[in-house]
Amino acid sequence: MIGSGTLRPGERARRLAVSAFFMMVMLLAPALALAAPFAGIVMDARTGKVLWEQNADTRLHPASLTKMLTLYIAFDAVRRGEISLDDMVTVSANAAAKPPSRLGLRTGQKISLRHLIRAAAIKSGNDAASAIGDHISGSEAAFAARMNRTAKALGMTRSTFRNANGLTAEGHLSTARDMTLLGRRLFYDFPEYYGLFSRLTEDAGIAKVANTNRRFLEGYRGADGIKTGFTNAAGFNLTASAERGNKRLIATVFGGTSTAQRNARVAELLDIGFGNAPATVRTSPPPPVALDQVAVAAPATAGGAGKTIRLKTARDSSPRPLRRPDLVAPEAVAQVTSGVADVLAGLAAPSPDAGSVLASVAPPQPRPETLVAAAEAAVESLAPESTPAPLIAAPPPRPEALLAEAVEVEAPEEVELAALAPTPEVTPFQVVDAAGGTLALPGDPLTEDLADAELPDELHVPLAEDVDTLPGTIRTAGALVVPDLLDPTTTRRPRARPGEIVMTMAAVAETPEIPQKIERTVAAATGEVVSRVSTSGGRHWAITLGKFNNRGTAERALLQTALSETRTLDGALRKVVQRGAAWEATFAGLTQDQADLACRRLQARAIGCFTLGP
């Protein structure tokens, strides 16, 4: 009789065989579970053109590729101000109970949204992704509904989602094509966050996490993202992006049998794409989508609850600014306005003899804004002394405007003018050649009429500081009477310059009392104004995105920023300038308001920038 501790040789061999069988089953369980069909696609990210595909529209389990959509929604919510990267998220029991891969969150724990995004994107933490969804929508079901609305808006027509992390659930399915479209959307819609997917390690608040896609990022030249995924039902999945030269591709593989086999298939697809994609092609980003309505949850049904978010993006009204109170009564304004016209009319009046001479060189009429500016300045002078009057920004009148006014407007009766008839010793004006010699003197016996002399096209009246006496060139006071309002008792003798007509100015016998500010306005109007015409329309401002290690990175940052902020940067000039060992990316050709607005909007999207002025 054989004891219980003793086995026959045949029995022992049978048991060893059974044990070996079960051990083999356990070792091959992951591979046996990967019965999901293979699906793959590679797309030119610049145009969206598919370069190769197989089973690209077959609905399969996406696994953690789902987190790309979770992060897309989080980025959009941050951009529109619905949430903030600095929000402290309270971890729900739902999120804390998720199986690996995990960050290690506990129920009731508080952690910033910024750290949750890093953990979901790099470590592929299921608990972190669920915490993000619960924070945005209030529950897993409400966030899944928002995921489905967003996917539909993005054109992912064959995808349905049940959770934020990608764990296997009934009806939680997607396709290789939809995930590739989503990867392209992440690149173009949120370029400021896209670099997160290529980081090998990152601080996630409670732990330092490593990238689950590290092998592919380190093993394939030009790879810079995006996301891995694995479950028993899905197999080994990967959506990857890579850039070489001017070409950027995005590829997706579903149903890999191992990490190494999946990476090899993705590398094979990208090699096919780089071989077939054109070197130069016009970039066509995906069209923008309005996700404002997608973010608003539908009304809660009976027995259900959800978080409803309503964004206030516009003002209810736009009231007009209140009118500034009048400093003086309207009657005073009318009185001063008429007084200014009288003063300008009384500055000079032609004599019968001088009328024909002045008419021959009469310049155009003064501009209306000249009289208006003088009137407004006078109104300001009537305000109480305790209230400072603002300066009036109006262009000074040209000198010929005052001369024309003097010719055609009769002087008021109460203004007595000096004798206007020229004498043999008095010359109204003279013409000087380039050497300083006299060309023609009206009234001179050598010249019968001023009309016979060749006159320059422009009258020149110098500023007050140019007034001087030049014996031998200008003879005493002239016949044209223009009072010096700053000092009516003086006679101004302008300096003659070659090729110009120079007029002398004599004092008025009696000058009516004029407010001080009217005097200054009219006196300044007799000056010579020199201005420089701008050719850039005030667009001297720019914004800079900072410095980059190489020119390609700087140009890509400018392109991505321009695509994400077309509203304020439309028409701006993109410039990349090398400064030392770095390349500075700049948007130029903006007004100050455009530069300030664009930089504020970019900073709200976590894009660093600052304005540059002239």
PyMOL commands that set and color helices and strands:
alter all, ss='L'
color gray80, all
select helices_A, chain A and resi 9-33+63-79+93-96+113-123+126-137+140-153+176-189+191-198+214-219+259-276+292-295+330-346+352-360+368-381+399-408+450-452+464-466+516-525+551-564+566-569+592-604
alter helices_A, ss='H'
color red, helices_A
select strands_A, chain A and resi 39-44+50-54+88-90+110-112+201-203+208-210+223-231+235-244+247-256+429-432+438-440+501-503+541-548+573-579+582-590+610-612
alter strands_A, ss='S'
color yellow, strands_A
deselect
rebuild
show_as cartoon
